[in-house]
Amino acid sequence: MTVIDHPDAKAFILHWGEMGTHWGVNRSVAQVHALLYLSDRPLDADTIVTALGLARSNVSTALKELQAYMIVRRVHVEGDRRDHFVAETDLWEMLMRISAERKRREVDPTIALLAELSERLGADKTAPAHVRERIGRMYEFIWTLSSWYDQVRVLPKPTLVALMKLGSKVAKLIPGRKSKSKD
């Protein structure tokens, strides 16, 4: 029995593919990731094609995309000339890699554009004041989030886990602030 033959594994793979479309990821990419994540051994592209019933070109594209996110890597299996692939199984590491790549692709270009627009609008006295103000606030907001992310991503994994588990209780650590959580 292969991983795809188990009904719960198949349900996970199909659901992951569906969720991928909501996250802005191609369904095939998400399904290939799910299959590799669940697999207990490296898989070659032909095995992935057969298991998921996808076109070879879709699998090839998916593998390239997953490697770009650094959540799948190519490995070699002794005695087999084909490339095989394995997924990152450390969930925190996977989260950090996906976050870093999404930031690089989506957030960084937005910050660069907003910085440029803010600078131009600051010098353009003919621009409506509300446009200057709103773009300036958007730039500051996204820059602040990005800076926070840059600081948090370098924290050791145990610290991140502890921080996540604190949840809203972390507000108690901020001087002069009252937590709205109900302990």
Biotite code that builds the C-alpha atoms (Angstrom):
import biotite.structure as struc

atoms = struc.array([
    struc.Atom([0.000, 0.000, 0.000], chain_id="A", res_id=1, res_name="MET", atom_name="CA", element="C"),
    struc.Atom([1.376, 3.388, -0.980], chain_id="A", res_id=2, res_name="THR", atom_name="CA", element="C"),
    struc.Atom([0.588, 6.581, 0.864], chain_id="A", res_id=3, res_name="VAL", atom_name="CA", element="C"),
    struc.Atom([-1.972, 7.638, -1.757], chain_id="A", res_id=4, res_name="ILE", atom_name="CA", element="C"),
    struc.Atom([-3.874, 4.368, -1.299], chain_id="A", res_id=5, res_name="ASP", atom_name="CA", element="C"),
    struc.Atom([-4.916, 5.174, 2.253], chain_id="A", res_id=6, res_name="HIS", atom_name="CA", element="C"),
    struc.Atom([-8.252, 7.048, 2.208], chain_id="A", res_id=7, res_name="PRO", atom_name="CA", element="C"),
    struc.Atom([-7.230, 9.532, 4.900], chain_id="A", res_id=8, res_name="ASP", atom_name="CA", element="C"),
    struc.Atom([-3.955, 10.301, 3.140], chain_id="A", res_id=9, res_name="ALA", atom_name="CA", element="C"),
    struc.Atom([-5.867, 10.765, -0.112], chain_id="A", res_id=10, res_name="LYS", atom_name="CA", element="C"),
    struc.Atom([-8.342, 13.065, 1.681], chain_id="A", res_id=11, res_name="ALA", atom_name="CA", element="C"),
    struc.Atom([-5.441, 15.144, 3.036], chain_id="A", res_id=12, res_name="PHE", atom_name="CA", element="C"),
    struc.Atom([-3.787, 15.409, -0.385], chain_id="A", res_id=13, res_name="ILE", atom_name="CA", element="C"),
    struc.Atom([-7.037, 16.460, -2.074], chain_id="A", res_id=14, res_name="LEU", atom_name="CA", element="C"),
    struc.Atom([-7.845, 18.953, 0.686], chain_id="A", res_id=15, res_name="HIS", atom_name="CA", element="C"),
    struc.Atom([-4.308, 20.395, 0.621], chain_id="A", res_id=16, res_name="TRP", atom_name="CA", element="C"),
    struc.Atom([-4.693, 20.893, -3.119], chain_id="A", res_id=17, res_name="GLY", atom_name="CA", element="C"),
    struc.Atom([-8.020, 22.650, -2.620], chain_id="A", res_id=18, res_name="GLU", atom_name="CA", element="C"),
    struc.Atom([-6.605, 24.839, 0.140], chain_id="A", res_id=19, res_name="MET", atom_name="CA", element="C"),
    struc.Atom([-3.634, 25.682, -2.055], chain_id="A", res_id=20, res_name="GLY", atom_name="CA", element="C"),
    struc.Atom([-5.977, 27.416, -4.484], chain_id="A", res_id=21, res_name="THR", atom_name="CA", element="C"),
    struc.Atom([-7.218, 29.600, -1.602], chain_id="A", res_id=22, res_name="HIS", atom_name="CA", element="C"),
    struc.Atom([-3.629, 30.410, -0.626], chain_id="A", res_id=23, res_name="TRP", atom_name="CA", element="C"),
    struc.Atom([-2.720, 31.469, -4.162], chain_id="A", res_id=24, res_name="GLY", atom_name="CA", element="C"),
    struc.Atom([-0.912, 28.226, -4.995], chain_id="A", res_id=25, res_name="VAL", atom_name="CA", element="C"),
    struc.Atom([-1.745, 26.017, -7.951], chain_id="A", res_id=26, res_name="ASN", atom_name="CA", element="C"),
    struc.Atom([-3.711, 22.900, -6.953], chain_id="A", res_id=27, res_name="ARG", atom_name="CA", element="C"),
    struc.Atom([-1.121, 20.584, -8.537], chain_id="A", res_id=28, res_name="SER", atom_name="CA", element="C"),
    struc.Atom([1.702, 22.267, -6.626], chain_id="A", res_id=29, res_name="VAL", atom_name="CA", element="C"),
    struc.Atom([-0.147, 21.827, -3.338], chain_id="A", res_id=30, res_name="ALA", atom_name="CA", element="C"),
    struc.Atom([-1.027, 18.189, -4.083], chain_id="A", res_id=31, res_name="GLN", atom_name="CA", element="C"),
    struc.Atom([2.572, 17.328, -4.987], chain_id="A", res_id=32, res_name="VAL", atom_name="CA", element="C"),
    struc.Atom([3.678, 18.968, -1.755], chain_id="A", res_id=33, res_name="HIS", atom_name="CA", element="C"),
    struc.Atom([1.114, 17.022, 0.279], chain_id="A", res_id=34, res_name="ALA", atom_name="CA", element="C"),
    struc.Atom([2.143, 13.716, -1.303], chain_id="A", res_id=35, res_name="LEU", atom_name="CA", element="C"),
    struc.Atom([5.833, 14.348, -0.643], chain_id="A", res_id=36, res_name="LEU", atom_name="CA", element="C"),
    struc.Atom([5.101, 15.532, 2.896], chain_id="A", res_id=37, res_name="TYR", atom_name="CA", element="C"),
    struc.Atom([3.258, 12.306, 3.693], chain_id="A", res_id=38, res_name="LEU", atom_name="CA", element="C"),
    struc.Atom([5.724, 10.028, 1.922], chain_id="A", res_id=39, res_name="SER", atom_name="CA", element="C"),
    struc.Atom([8.189, 8.107, 4.076], chain_id="A", res_id=40, res_name="ASP", atom_name="CA", element="C"),
    struc.Atom([10.651, 7.819, 1.188], chain_id="A", res_id=41, res_name="ARG", atom_name="CA", element="C"),
    struc.Atom([11.930, 9.973, -1.668], chain_id="A", res_id=42, res_name="PRO", atom_name="CA", element="C"),
    struc.Atom([9.708, 9.891, -4.760], chain_id="A", res_id=43, res_name="LEU", atom_name="CA", element="C"),
    struc.Atom([10.693, 10.354, -8.383], chain_id="A", res_id=44, res_name="ASP", atom_name="CA", element="C"),
    struc.Atom([8.603, 12.451, -10.764], chain_id="A", res_id=45, res_name="ALA", atom_name="CA", element="C"),
    struc.Atom([7.114, 9.437, -12.566], chain_id="A", res_id=46, res_name="ASP", atom_name="CA", element="C"),
    struc.Atom([5.873, 7.993, -9.280], chain_id="A", res_id=47, res_name="THR", atom_name="CA", element="C"),
    struc.Atom([4.283, 11.353, -8.427], chain_id="A", res_id=48, res_name="ILE", atom_name="CA", element="C"),
    struc.Atom([2.643, 11.501, -11.878], chain_id="A", res_id=49, res_name="VAL", atom_name="CA", element="C"),
    struc.Atom([1.156, 8.038, -11.410], chain_id="A", res_id=50, res_name="THR", atom_name="CA", element="C"),
    struc.Atom([0.101, 8.572, -7.798], chain_id="A", res_id=51, res_name="ALA", atom_name="CA", element="C"),
    struc.Atom([-1.682, 11.864, -8.420], chain_id="A", res_id=52, res_name="LEU", atom_name="CA", element="C"),
    struc.Atom([-2.834, 11.328, -11.998], chain_id="A", res_id=53, res_name="GLY", atom_name="CA", element="C"),
    struc.Atom([-1.259, 14.601, -13.102], chain_id="A", res_id=54, res_name="LEU", atom_name="CA", element="C"),
    struc.Atom([0.470, 15.454, -16.348], chain_id="A", res_id=55, res_name="ALA", atom_name="CA", element="C"),
    struc.Atom([4.259, 15.132, -16.295], chain_id="A", res_id=56, res_name="ARG", atom_name="CA", element="C"),
    struc.Atom([4.583, 18.830, -17.139], chain_id="A", res_id=57, res_name="SER", atom_name="CA", element="C"),
    struc.Atom([2.402, 19.788, -14.140], chain_id="A", res_id=58, res_name="ASN", atom_name="CA", element="C"),
    struc.Atom([4.529, 17.676, -11.818], chain_id="A", res_id=59, res_name="VAL", atom_name="CA", element="C"),
    struc.Atom([7.735, 19.121, -13.222], chain_id="A", res_id=60, res_name="SER", atom_name="CA", element="C"),
    struc.Atom([6.445, 22.676, -12.780], chain_id="A", res_id=61, res_name="THR", atom_name="CA", element="C"),
    struc.Atom([5.190, 21.881, -9.275], chain_id="A", res_id=62, res_name="ALA", atom_name="CA", element="C"),
    struc.Atom([8.550, 20.441, -8.238], chain_id="A", res_id=63, res_name="LEU", atom_name="CA", element="C"),
    struc.Atom([10.372, 23.533, -9.492], chain_id="A", res_id=64, res_name="LYS", atom_name="CA", element="C"),
    struc.Atom([7.997, 25.798, -7.595], chain_id="A", res_id=65, res_name="GLU", atom_name="CA", element="C"),
    struc.Atom([8.306, 23.771, -4.377], chain_id="A", res_id=66, res_name="LEU", atom_name="CA", element="C"),
    struc.Atom([12.091, 23.795, -4.690], chain_id="A", res_id=67, res_name="GLN", atom_name="CA", element="C"),
    struc.Atom([12.002, 27.586, -5.142], chain_id="A", res_id=68, res_name="ALA", atom_name="CA", element="C"),
    struc.Atom([10.147, 27.790, -1.816], chain_id="A", res_id=69, res_name="TYR", atom_name="CA", element="C"),
    struc.Atom([12.819, 25.466, -0.394], chain_id="A", res_id=70, res_name="MET", atom_name="CA", element="C"),
    struc.Atom([10.201, 23.141, 1.079], chain_id="A", res_id=71, res_name="ILE", atom_name="CA", element="C"),
    struc.Atom([11.075, 20.303, -1.315], chain_id="A", res_id=72, res_name="VAL", atom_name="CA", element="C"),
    struc.Atom([14.567, 19.256, -2.253], chain_id="A", res_id=73, res_name="ARG", atom_name="CA", element="C"),
    struc.Atom([16.062, 16.931, -4.831], chain_id="A", res_id=74, res_name="ARG", atom_name="CA", element="C"),
    struc.Atom([17.881, 13.875, -3.517], chain_id="A", res_id=75, res_name="VAL", atom_name="CA", element="C"),
    struc.Atom([19.632, 10.979, -5.158], chain_id="A", res_id=76, res_name="HIS", atom_name="CA", element="C"),
    struc.Atom([18.808, 7.383, -4.450], chain_id="A", res_id=77, res_name="VAL", atom_name="CA", element="C"),
    struc.Atom([21.673, 4.953, -4.761], chain_id="A", res_id=78, res_name="GLU", atom_name="CA", element="C"),
    struc.Atom([21.346, 2.749, -7.816], chain_id="A", res_id=79, res_name="GLY", atom_name="CA", element="C"),
    struc.Atom([18.739, 4.978, -9.473], chain_id="A", res_id=80, res_name="ASP", atom_name="CA", element="C"),
    struc.Atom([19.754, 7.659, -11.982], chain_id="A", res_id=81, res_name="ARG", atom_name="CA", element="C"),
    struc.Atom([16.462, 9.545, -11.675], chain_id="A", res_id=82, res_name="ARG", atom_name="CA", element="C"),
    struc.Atom([16.036, 12.559, -9.427], chain_id="A", res_id=83, res_name="ASP", atom_name="CA", element="C"),
    struc.Atom([13.957, 11.917, -6.342], chain_id="A", res_id=84, res_name="HIS", atom_name="CA", element="C"),
    struc.Atom([12.287, 14.468, -4.105], chain_id="A", res_id=85, res_name="PHE", atom_name="CA", element="C"),
    struc.Atom([11.561, 14.842, -0.408], chain_id="A", res_id=86, res_name="VAL", atom_name="CA", element="C"),
    struc.Atom([9.567, 17.474, 1.452], chain_id="A", res_id=87, res_name="ALA", atom_name="CA", element="C"),
    struc.Atom([10.592, 19.394, 4.539], chain_id="A", res_id=88, res_name="GLU", atom_name="CA", element="C"),
    struc.Atom([8.758, 17.737, 7.423], chain_id="A", res_id=89, res_name="THR", atom_name="CA", element="C"),
    struc.Atom([9.675, 20.196, 10.186], chain_id="A", res_id=90, res_name="ASP", atom_name="CA", element="C"),
    struc.Atom([6.529, 22.312, 10.266], chain_id="A", res_id=91, res_name="LEU", atom_name="CA", element="C"),
    struc.Atom([8.183, 25.358, 11.795], chain_id="A", res_id=92, res_name="TRP", atom_name="CA", element="C"),
    struc.Atom([10.958, 25.249, 9.213], chain_id="A", res_id=93, res_name="GLU", atom_name="CA", element="C"),
    struc.Atom([8.357, 24.874, 6.461], chain_id="A", res_id=94, res_name="MET", atom_name="CA", element="C"),
    struc.Atom([6.403, 27.853, 7.802], chain_id="A", res_id=95, res_name="LEU", atom_name="CA", element="C"),
    struc.Atom([9.518, 30.011, 7.981], chain_id="A", res_id=96, res_name="MET", atom_name="CA", element="C"),
    struc.Atom([10.615, 29.103, 4.445], chain_id="A", res_id=97, res_name="ARG", atom_name="CA", element="C"),
    struc.Atom([7.180, 29.736, 2.959], chain_id="A", res_id=98, res_name="ILE", atom_name="CA", element="C"),
    struc.Atom([6.897, 33.025, 4.851], chain_id="A", res_id=99, res_name="SER", atom_name="CA", element="C"),
    struc.Atom([10.327, 34.155, 3.673], chain_id="A", res_id=100, res_name="ALA", atom_name="CA", element="C"),
    struc.Atom([9.563, 33.361, 0.040], chain_id="A", res_id=101, res_name="GLU", atom_name="CA", element="C"),
    struc.Atom([6.114, 34.984, 0.134], chain_id="A", res_id=102, res_name="ARG", atom_name="CA", element="C"),
    struc.Atom([7.631, 38.071, 1.742], chain_id="A", res_id=103, res_name="LYS", atom_name="CA", element="C"),
    struc.Atom([10.306, 38.196, -0.952], chain_id="A", res_id=104, res_name="ARG", atom_name="CA", element="C"),
    struc.Atom([7.762, 37.788, -3.764], chain_id="A", res_id=105, res_name="ARG", atom_name="CA", element="C"),
    struc.Atom([4.829, 39.798, -2.444], chain_id="A", res_id=106, res_name="GLU", atom_name="CA", element="C"),
    struc.Atom([5.670, 42.108, 0.430], chain_id="A", res_id=107, res_name="VAL", atom_name="CA", element="C"),
    struc.Atom([9.111, 43.421, -0.544], chain_id="A", res_id=108, res_name="ASP", atom_name="CA", element="C"),
    struc.Atom([8.027, 44.700, -3.986], chain_id="A", res_id=109, res_name="PRO", atom_name="CA", element="C"),
    struc.Atom([4.978, 46.340, -2.378], chain_id="A", res_id=110, res_name="THR", atom_name="CA", element="C"),
    struc.Atom([7.148, 48.102, 0.197], chain_id="A", res_id=111, res_name="ILE", atom_name="CA", element="C"),
    struc.Atom([9.497, 49.296, -2.541], chain_id="A", res_id=112, res_name="ALA", atom_name="CA", element="C"),
    struc.Atom([6.604, 50.707, -4.582], chain_id="A", res_id=113, res_name="LEU", atom_name="CA", element="C"),
    struc.Atom([4.953, 52.331, -1.561], chain_id="A", res_id=114, res_name="LEU", atom_name="CA", element="C"),
    struc.Atom([8.267, 53.926, -0.543], chain_id="A", res_id=115, res_name="ALA", atom_name="CA", element="C"),
    struc.Atom([8.676, 55.342, -4.046], chain_id="A", res_id=116, res_name="GLU", atom_name="CA", element="C"),
    struc.Atom([5.081, 56.588, -4.159], chain_id="A", res_id=117, res_name="LEU", atom_name="CA", element="C"),
    struc.Atom([5.334, 58.124, -0.683], chain_id="A", res_id=118, res_name="SER", atom_name="CA", element="C"),
    struc.Atom([8.469, 59.995, -1.658], chain_id="A", res_id=119, res_name="GLU", atom_name="CA", element="C"),
    struc.Atom([6.968, 61.275, -4.910], chain_id="A", res_id=120, res_name="ARG", atom_name="CA", element="C"),
    struc.Atom([3.696, 62.221, -3.259], chain_id="A", res_id=121, res_name="LEU", atom_name="CA", element="C"),
    struc.Atom([5.568, 64.034, -0.491], chain_id="A", res_id=122, res_name="GLY", atom_name="CA", element="C"),
    struc.Atom([7.079, 66.319, -3.109], chain_id="A", res_id=123, res_name="ALA", atom_name="CA", element="C"),
    struc.Atom([3.876, 66.619, -5.185], chain_id="A", res_id=124, res_name="ASP", atom_name="CA", element="C"),
    struc.Atom([1.788, 69.352, -3.588], chain_id="A", res_id=125, res_name="LYS", atom_name="CA", element="C"),
    struc.Atom([-0.868, 68.928, -6.307], chain_id="A", res_id=126, res_name="THR", atom_name="CA", element="C"),
    struc.Atom([-1.693, 65.406, -5.139], chain_id="A", res_id=127, res_name="ALA", atom_name="CA", element="C"),
    struc.Atom([-4.808, 65.182, -2.992], chain_id="A", res_id=128, res_name="PRO", atom_name="CA", element="C"),
    struc.Atom([-3.890, 65.275, 0.694], chain_id="A", res_id=129, res_name="ALA", atom_name="CA", element="C"),
    struc.Atom([-5.946, 62.171, 1.466], chain_id="A", res_id=130, res_name="HIS", atom_name="CA", element="C"),
    struc.Atom([-4.038, 60.178, -1.197], chain_id="A", res_id=131, res_name="VAL", atom_name="CA", element="C"),
    struc.Atom([-0.680, 61.267, 0.259], chain_id="A", res_id=132, res_name="ARG", atom_name="CA", element="C"),
    struc.Atom([-1.866, 60.428, 3.761], chain_id="A", res_id=133, res_name="GLU", atom_name="CA", element="C"),
    struc.Atom([-3.339, 57.018, 2.903], chain_id="A", res_id=134, res_name="ARG", atom_name="CA", element="C"),
    struc.Atom([-0.390, 55.830, 0.852], chain_id="A", res_id=135, res_name="ILE", atom_name="CA", element="C"),
    struc.Atom([1.948, 57.079, 3.566], chain_id="A", res_id=136, res_name="GLY", atom_name="CA", element="C"),
    struc.Atom([-0.013, 55.169, 6.231], chain_id="A", res_id=137, res_name="ARG", atom_name="CA", element="C"),
    struc.Atom([-0.071, 52.037, 4.070], chain_id="A", res_id=138, res_name="MET", atom_name="CA", element="C"),
    struc.Atom([3.690, 52.257, 3.573], chain_id="A", res_id=139, res_name="TYR", atom_name="CA", element="C"),
    struc.Atom([4.303, 52.704, 7.301], chain_id="A", res_id=140, res_name="GLU", atom_name="CA", element="C"),
    struc.Atom([1.936, 49.849, 8.173], chain_id="A", res_id=141, res_name="PHE", atom_name="CA", element="C"),
    struc.Atom([3.432, 47.307, 5.767], chain_id="A", res_id=142, res_name="ILE", atom_name="CA", element="C"),
    struc.Atom([6.985, 48.415, 6.589], chain_id="A", res_id=143, res_name="TRP", atom_name="CA", element="C"),
    struc.Atom([6.246, 47.936, 10.318], chain_id="A", res_id=144, res_name="THR", atom_name="CA", element="C"),
    struc.Atom([4.838, 44.444, 9.697], chain_id="A", res_id=145, res_name="LEU", atom_name="CA", element="C"),
    struc.Atom([7.836, 43.561, 7.562], chain_id="A", res_id=146, res_name="SER", atom_name="CA", element="C"),
    struc.Atom([10.261, 44.834, 10.191], chain_id="A", res_id=147, res_name="SER", atom_name="CA", element="C"),
    struc.Atom([8.445, 42.851, 12.876], chain_id="A", res_id=148, res_name="TRP", atom_name="CA", element="C"),
    struc.Atom([8.653, 39.730, 10.708], chain_id="A", res_id=149, res_name="TYR", atom_name="CA", element="C"),
    struc.Atom([12.394, 40.269, 10.140], chain_id="A", res_id=150, res_name="ASP", atom_name="CA", element="C"),
    struc.Atom([12.924, 40.423, 13.911], chain_id="A", res_id=151, res_name="GLN", atom_name="CA", element="C"),
    struc.Atom([10.701, 37.452, 14.754], chain_id="A", res_id=152, res_name="VAL", atom_name="CA", element="C"),
    struc.Atom([12.039, 35.116, 12.070], chain_id="A", res_id=153, res_name="ARG", atom_name="CA", element="C"),
    struc.Atom([15.499, 35.040, 13.630], chain_id="A", res_id=154, res_name="VAL", atom_name="CA", element="C"),
    struc.Atom([14.213, 33.947, 17.038], chain_id="A", res_id=155, res_name="LEU", atom_name="CA", element="C"),
    struc.Atom([15.087, 30.384, 18.035], chain_id="A", res_id=156, res_name="PRO", atom_name="CA", element="C"),
    struc.Atom([12.308, 27.875, 17.401], chain_id="A", res_id=157, res_name="LYS", atom_name="CA", element="C"),
    struc.Atom([11.632, 27.244, 21.141], chain_id="A", res_id=158, res_name="PRO", atom_name="CA", element="C"),
    struc.Atom([11.183, 30.993, 21.634], chain_id="A", res_id=159, res_name="THR", atom_name="CA", element="C"),
    struc.Atom([8.759, 31.180, 18.703], chain_id="A", res_id=160, res_name="LEU", atom_name="CA", element="C"),
    struc.Atom([6.754, 28.262, 20.068], chain_id="A", res_id=161, res_name="VAL", atom_name="CA", element="C"),
    struc.Atom([6.604, 29.873, 23.530], chain_id="A", res_id=162, res_name="ALA", atom_name="CA", element="C"),
    struc.Atom([5.575, 33.195, 21.986], chain_id="A", res_id=163, res_name="LEU", atom_name="CA", element="C"),
    struc.Atom([2.803, 31.537, 19.977], chain_id="A", res_id=164, res_name="MET", atom_name="CA", element="C"),
    struc.Atom([1.522, 29.689, 23.042], chain_id="A", res_id=165, res_name="LYS", atom_name="CA", element="C"),
    struc.Atom([1.418, 32.938, 25.021], chain_id="A", res_id=166, res_name="LEU", atom_name="CA", element="C"),
    struc.Atom([-1.131, 34.334, 22.595], chain_id="A", res_id=167, res_name="GLY", atom_name="CA", element="C"),
    struc.Atom([-2.831, 37.456, 23.924], chain_id="A", res_id=168, res_name="SER", atom_name="CA", element="C"),
    struc.Atom([-1.072, 37.050, 27.288], chain_id="A", res_id=169, res_name="LYS", atom_name="CA", element="C"),
    struc.Atom([1.985, 38.624, 25.669], chain_id="A", res_id=170, res_name="VAL", atom_name="CA", element="C"),
    struc.Atom([0.217, 42.000, 26.017], chain_id="A", res_id=171, res_name="ALA", atom_name="CA", element="C"),
    struc.Atom([0.821, 41.821, 29.780], chain_id="A", res_id=172, res_name="LYS", atom_name="CA", element="C"),
    struc.Atom([4.547, 42.170, 29.052], chain_id="A", res_id=173, res_name="LEU", atom_name="CA", element="C"),
    struc.Atom([4.103, 45.596, 27.468], chain_id="A", res_id=174, res_name="ILE", atom_name="CA", element="C"),
    struc.Atom([4.484, 48.373, 30.059], chain_id="A", res_id=175, res_name="PRO", atom_name="CA", element="C"),
    struc.Atom([1.437, 50.621, 30.434], chain_id="A", res_id=176, res_name="GLY", atom_name="CA", element="C"),
    struc.Atom([-0.808, 48.305, 28.389], chain_id="A", res_id=177, res_name="ARG", atom_name="CA", element="C"),
    struc.Atom([-3.649, 46.221, 29.699], chain_id="A", res_id=178, res_name="LYS", atom_name="CA", element="C"),
    struc.Atom([-4.482, 42.878, 28.147], chain_id="A", res_id=179, res_name="SER", atom_name="CA", element="C"),
    struc.Atom([-8.052, 42.448, 26.951], chain_id="A", res_id=180, res_name="LYS", atom_name="CA", element="C"),
    struc.Atom([-7.791, 38.669, 27.198], chain_id="A", res_id=181, res_name="SER", atom_name="CA", element="C"),
    struc.Atom([-9.932, 36.794, 29.667], chain_id="A", res_id=182, res_name="LYS", atom_name="CA", element="C"),
    struc.Atom([-7.580, 34.395, 31.402], chain_id="A", res_id=183, res_name="ASP", atom_name="CA", element="C"),
])
